[in-house]
Amino acid sequence: MVVGDFPIELDTLVVGAGPGGYVAAIRAAQEGQNVTIVDKGNLGGVCLNVGCIPSKALIQAGHRYEHAQGADDMGIQTENVSIDFSKTQEWKGQVVNKLTGGVESLLKGNKVDIVKGEVYFVDKNTVKVMDDKNSQTYTFNNCIIGTGSRPIELPNFKYSDRVINSTGALNLSEIPEKMVVIGGGYIGTELGTAYANFGTEVTILEGQEDILLGFEKQMRQLVKKKLKKKGVNVVTNAMAQGVEEKEDGVTVTYEAKGESQTIDADYVLVTVGRKPNTDELGLEQVGIEMSDKGLIQIDKQCRTNIDNIYAIGDIVDGPPLAHKASYEGKIAAEAISGHASEIDYLGIPAVVFSEPELATVGHTEESAKEAGFEVKAAKFPFAANGRALSLNETEGFLKLVTRKEDGVVLGGQIAGANASDMIAEVGLAIESGMTAEDLALTIHAHPSLGEITMEAAEVALGKPIHTV
């Protein structure tokens, strides 16, 4: 006997349960919508399962292992430091499980129905959700698509046991003796640094003239200096050509300075960007407009050309950042509820968990000038901050970009310890229309790294206390 596939009617359907989708679902439910969220994978998407969270856990473990080697300048000496990498991976898994379990609780607590399966669009109000056994039709009034992205695979570097992407690098069972990283963006730099801290001999091959090109030159130079100190070999203007796999390793061929060269390693990690997961959803059935790269075109409310379908996160234009996806998810959910919410990307920060950490938000000095502003750039060094000295983390600076006529904060760049946390204050200043004087008049705790923001603001006002 065949049971008919009777459509289940929904108010709002969210496709994808990553940091964009699950946030959108919760906000939509808070706005009074009846919400169902569908994902073929684990709740939390790439970020929680094989991206942001596990990578930061591994980076932190690398820091701990490196610090355990001792610090002669502090008089700390250690012997026979060892690491059980299987336990490191087990701990990382516990961190991930806590967060993914938390997402499930949050969705259920907000009365969001969770469905597992693959989504295929039939028309602008209908999808089929398929799992291993069944196919179920759902109809909806509104839909938010947040299906994320996946690593780009190079034709000459097909993924295997020894040719890995970021997911593979996060789940290695042992610490490699040697690793080649293709791509010096934030993922390659972060994971390359983490394994270098574990003792791996790392080579980064970057096709462009420098690594981390999204950040200012002086910031990049600090990272390269630290990588060199760790023994990481950074080769720029290097084009990866191919790989020969062996039972216990790989030989990578690349071209640099007009010559073909080879390097042996245990693994080659490919981090050359990500591609949007929009190719298997049946979006052509609906007529949703997309770019040549498979990115969905949206308006200021994350609405596609189909007025009841919205798109967020890595599948739309802009940097593939989890917090951008979450921000867009809230905008889309609120737009469906009739609010006048619109996206404004100026206050979205970008962070690299390198050494030192890099963070930027709003305008750089260059982009502000290109936008027609007359600006003032005020810089304060970590080396002049008491807390940075006591942490033995004196490399770096905070640069504040303000409008010359009235001191309004337009942007900020930080290279240094805890830059990822410190950038939030600059972001708040931009969102709130604050001036350098507002930051300077805010009393910051002493001694703290937060004082660096206040000090940079005083430099912008021409009245610095702790620098000449």
Disulfide bonds with the S-S distance in Angstrom:
Cys47-Cys52 2.46
